[in-house]
C-alpha cells in the first residue's frame, strides 16, 4: 500500500492561487486566523510549512471550498 505524501510546494502554490482567485489578501487571512504576523502565511505559500488542520479548515471556509481542494498530494 502506497501512502500519499503532501506536496508542500504545490499546496503552497494552491493556497496562493485560491487566495488570489477569491480576491483575498494575506492581511485578511492573518486577521481571519488571528495570527500576530503574516510571516507564516508566506511560508505556506512558498511551501516551507503546512497549515495546521485547524488553519486548513478555516482556509477552506474562507476560500469556500473543502480541505481536499487545498492540499495537493505527490
N, C-alpha and C positions, 0 to 999 in steps of 0.2 A: 504494500500500500504506500503510495507516494503522499507525503504531507506537503501541502502547498505552503509556500513562504510568501510573505507580503513583500512586494517590491516597493521599497521606501521611496525611491526616486520617482517612479511612475505614480505612486499615491500622492506624493507632494505636488507633482505637476497637475494631477487631477484636482487636488484641493484648490490650487491657484486657478485652474480653468473654471471650476464651478463657482468660485468666488467672483471672478470677473464676469462670467456669464450672468450671474444674478445681480451684478452691479453693487457688490458689497466690498467695502474697504477693509483693510487689515485692522484699522482702528475700530470699525464696527464689530468685527469678530472679537477683538480684545475686550470691548465693552460687554458684548453678549455673554462671553465666557467669564467675565470678571477677572481678567488677567491684569497684573500690575504693569506688564511690559509687553510690547508686541514681538519681542525677540523670539519667543518660542514658535509663533506663527510663521515667521520667516524660516525657522529651522524645519518646520513641517514642509513648507513649500519647496525647500531645497533638498528634501529627502534625507535630512540629517537625523530627524526624530519622527516618531509616530505619535499622533494624538492619543491620549488615554481613551479608554472605552467611553467614559462619560463625555469627553470632549467630542468624540466621533458622533455620538448620539445627538449632542447639541448642534454640531455642524450639519448633520443630516436634516434636522428640523429647520435650521437657518437656510439651507440650500433647497428645502422642500423635496428631499429625496430620501433614500434609505442608505444605511451604512454600507451595504454591499455595492452601492454605486459610487462610493468614495474610495474604498480600499481596492487596490489593484494587486493581483497575485501574479507571481512569476510562472 
